[in-house]
Amino acid sequence: MLTWISTLEDRSHRRWVPGALAVALAVVAALPWAVFPKGAWPESPGIPLVFLTAALIVAARDAVETPGPGIGAIVRAGVFGFLLVDSAWLFGAGRYEAGFWAILMYVGLRVALMRARS
């Protein structure tokens, strides 16, 4: 889905399209939650998925700005969000420590990119 969304980067869209794409990506990322084994903490995949959803919502809000990055902001949020999706899978499999490390890597990557742009 992310690859398909990236083909829309160079086109103009209505204001609701970035929000719809962000919601669609969040839903696709959360769909496998139903097949995770029920471990000691079955709600744990929700932690990184909440972070991913928040990042996608912020990207969609930025995408509708007139001089803004457009759909590319959602694509970048989705690409960086792979770490969060992997973290959700790790949590779902009961590998909590590795899942927290993936979230930490995501945060470190985002901070490093913010610092590099400033």
N, C-alpha and C positions, 0 to 999 in steps of 0.2 A: 504494500500500500504506500509506503514511504517513497519508493521508486516512482510510482505513478504520480504522487503528489509533486515530486520534483520536476515532472514534465510540465507542470502548470506555472512554474516560476516566472516565465517571460510573458505571461498573458495578464490582461487586466481582468478584474473580477468585481462582483458586487461585494458590498461590505459584509455580508453574512457568510461568504465562502470561507475565509480563514477560520472563523469560529467552528463552522461545520467540519472542516478538515481536522482541526485540533480535537474535536470531540470524537470523530471517527478513529483517529490514531489512538486515543486513550481507550476506546472500547476494544479495538483490536488487540492492544497490549494486555487488557484485562481478561479477555476471553479464555485463555488457558487456565485461569485461576480455578475453574470448575474441575479440572482434571488433576490438580495437584494432590498428592497424597495427604490425607488428613493426619498431620503430625500433632505435636504437643501444642502448637500455636497456629491454628488454621487461618487466623486473620493476618498473619505476618506479611504475606505478599502485598497487602494494602499499603504498607508503609512506603515502599519505593514507588508504588503506583500513584499514590497521592502526590508525591514530589513530581513525578512525570506529568500528571494532569495539570498541576500548577504551572510547570514550565511551559506546557503547550498552551495554556490559557494566556499566559503573559506574552508568548510569541504571537498568538492570534491577535491580541490587543495591539501589539506593535505592528503587525502586518497590515492593519487597516489605516495606519497613519499615512497621510499623503506623501511626504518625502521618505517614508519608512522603507524597510527592507522587503516588504511584500511577503509572498508565500515562502520565500527563502528563509525567513525567520522560523517558520514552522518546520521546514525541512531540517534546519540546523538543530532545532530543539529535539526533533525526532532522532537525528543521528547521535547526538550526545546522550539522548535518552536510552540508547541501547544498553548503557551501563545500568540504568535503573530497571530496565526490563530483565536483564540478566540477574540483577539483585533480587527481583521478585521471584524468579525461578529458583534461585538459591534458597530464599526463605521458604518457598513452597516445598522444596526438597528437604527442609530441615537443616540446611547448612547456614545457620544464622551468622556465625562469625564471618564467613566469606561474603555473605550478603551485605553486612555492615561495611566490609572493606570495599565492596563495589560502590556503595553509596559514598563512602569517603573519597574514592577515586573520582567519582562524578563531581563532587563538590570541589576537589582540588583542581580538576580540569577547568571547571567554570571560573574559579578564582584566577587561575593562571591566564586564561583567555581575557578576562576583564583587565588584569594588570597589563597584559601585552597591548591591549587596545588603548590604554590611557597614556 
